[in-house]
Amino acid sequence: MAMLETTTVLGALRGVPSGNPDVSVFKGIPFAAPPTGDLRWREPQPATPWEGVRDASSFAPVCPQTDFEPGSFYDREFYHALAASPMSEDCLYLNIWTPAASKGEKLPVLFWIHGGGFVHGAGSEFPFDGNTMAKRGVLLVTFNYRLGVLGFYAHPALSAASPTHASGNVGLLDQLAALAWVRDNIAAFGGDPDRITVFGQSAGAMSVQVLLASPLARGMMAGAILQSGGGFFLNNRSMTLRKAEQDGKKLMKTCGVDTIEKMRALPVEALFDGVRTLQKESRGRAPAMGPLLDGHLIPQDPSKAICAGEASRIPILAGSLADEGNALGGSRDITLAMAAGSCVLAAVWPHITDKPAWHYHFTRKAPGDEYGAFHSAELWYVFGTQSRAWRPWEPIDAELSERMVGYWTRFAATGDPNGEGLPGWPAFTDDAPLTLEIGETTAPFRIGQNAEIQAVADKVTASLPG
């Protein structure tokens, strides 16, 4: 029987069985103070301790977000329930699934950063459930971080008031605060603070790369998994703080106010309206809503930082899908860029960090429609939550999910995805640049067998500094 009560540095918690007597879940745990009122757009502040035993049986509200496009592909696949969830700026909470019966078991931990283009998503999305991973002896942590204009708004006045003289990355600082909270408290749930593997998909994988390259996250991670994002890409020009501040000034003017205090007093919907108006006026280009070079959390472009040897020296696992672009406008360029970018990351990583890298390419075409191995399709497999999806799964899908859960949890436990009962997955090396195909068959192959991907990878490699 997994534990149902524990005590963190903030106070005692009571969780609930997760549907399996050997796994419990603690939901809605505050890892930072509510970023409301005067704390809107400020760095995450410590959460307030509580007295008594806090109920941890329900997910917290999701962070404010909009434009779900009802009936769109991703709305049908993932967001239809999320759009109906309660939303609040008071959203900085995390969730922990644990198979531990007591403290002190020192089990490995998987720390999940959700995707969604930095404007959508939550730790409580349908695919993200820790039951299957916990059955393998691994804790799963999911959480919310500020999104869109609330998470990535920069302005000269905000930068001037910040102790770091920066603004615009509070959503990423939320991620760092959640990671720090887990490091300091996960032992209370039977987890090992020295075996935390950070993993994410799409914008979540980009976030993982930021953490890998940021000096603020050094020493907080034992491993990293980057799914469909966070690799090296051609023409990757990161947004600068100065440019983002100029966009922030335009947004303030569009919202009809002239001070940060008045911006903080605006309803969230008024901010969303301002963003929509400004994007329409600039044909979708501005304002930027995502990571920027702030000189603090992100001193330089993460790809350049990694090439300069300024990265956490830990093993990584990275990969992409065969049809990334199908649900993202149908662009083949997106698919090639994702595959080549993750391939180059796997190739350079051992040289820079002296730590191994494993590379995969997911090719299984999801049954039920024509989108194939689309961007995000692997989420149902990684979390073992196919029963929550609408798709008419086939036996091969359950088999592939078993393998992926096995690889991911073995990597979290040992720093190597290989284990008993799993097809062998060789590390990516100069002598054997082998990619694991995860599809109808699971076997290693050379990415060079795909001339399109290899051609883009060669261009990316030639563009790297040093």
Steps between C-alpha positions, in 0.01 A plus 500: 500500500643834395513782753199729529642756741834675520655823624687751285693808606175697463272266692320166501313359197237234453489338155268241350534158335553546127276211402771252596563413868873497431503857368383819665471851359536836670335774292497877517813550712608867503865549401485881489280783620200593283640736230206738531461871569839658556667162430375489140814486280731474801741213560329210682495555876504230771168339582351564844515211752169364628382346824324170534476245219437646155267307270686400183226310320418746218688669220544876529362739237700522178686817412298747288512424127278559203444432131444126526329499160209266582487209258860542386733202489676565831178602672354162411818312588598666829343835590123441492494420872765757588296780344217419742728489805494780760765764422668737740815705531538313829628193315854419618439149629648158434387136518694193613428133432698267727521124551697544825354357819708731716764769498860406442450260210702726268317410180586671170293801392369616161426874493268585208486839324192519279498645150248725330708769334541686832136611468303182570511196726503388862639227723150352523448428129338170402818317393698585814434235762768334711341161566687310230838653585447452873439129442860495372626654824532860378332813638338739251473874561286729282434870556368827360703803398386843386419520130471757223482864603500406870813290471708678236422873514805728501505874561774748597318584823484133599869454425593809701304377803639145485795405723649332192430800271309270265141420410307282260590149617289455813336192346842337477588618850182323615645180354825555688308570822302178459821305440660653811190414706515140381871477581432626853185297568489186286659286772177546697324305223762225482695661215873549457599869459822386334313307227268754343466466123344802331298424187272693271344512156485781241512825703571275797807359322611853416467574871713197582771635270482835682549322833788297356675819390407728792749551783203532738401134451848353533512202737122460521455229235638148457376449145291665228259384229410732211201395289440690173679821588810640663742380232718711272323680216595713203455877533422474872490865604392539861297802610707759687386676815518842334279390208252333734484815713410702191221252424390540862474876460286452188270264687460746788399770253259262326341420836437870553706550818832666575648334809582151619275555801207559265598195292496291817150628575358394164288184481673209332256510209597862430862388469399221263301748292804727481719213380245403233475859378875546483549166321234594247661838437844343456373199299565254781859596573476692828510496791742214562366251754778261585856474636731794448865579565463677832863494615397311815322170451606492133830691464540389137325285240478150656644337187803729515537441873503124446760531222712713735495223760273694735247226560408252770718192456231234515377226261222594259241327284360691202285437195213595274212358297472403134208734422555797733364752250174321412297662778701824489399625159632206303854630461764241418761755608380473861544123496849523352610775739383308807668177390825664396511727806468216748749292301763775513442547872561129557814516284665796675393422857761232584782718365397799710396334826670157498155357572306263271204587280233274353296596195160374380259553211133413561335368183180328612203660323228559756183313397175683442587775252750603233743703714744214554780537757395860566658752738403383854375155395754328725352648819235228528780242471752659737249531783317173431167682484357376171176403674428872542519573127226466241718312253433136394829363630641171375713239684822650360419830673484336842830325427671823397367677809644226721838547336497878524396499864775244557767708327398825670480354852824301461673819391365678809618218723847438355590769247478234225174404324604137450363229722373145520224423252564807287647499147858626513548872454863598426625843600557744213872519417724618216582140408141384531256792454200275558144616549238275660191473283189470716229377270370181343841360591744624761851490361803730467582653163728773366325832457707541183270246338258791468671736259263792573564492875872451453525796263337732755713355781816569299396863450423540869835348598685731261329803657599418858759719674836331552 
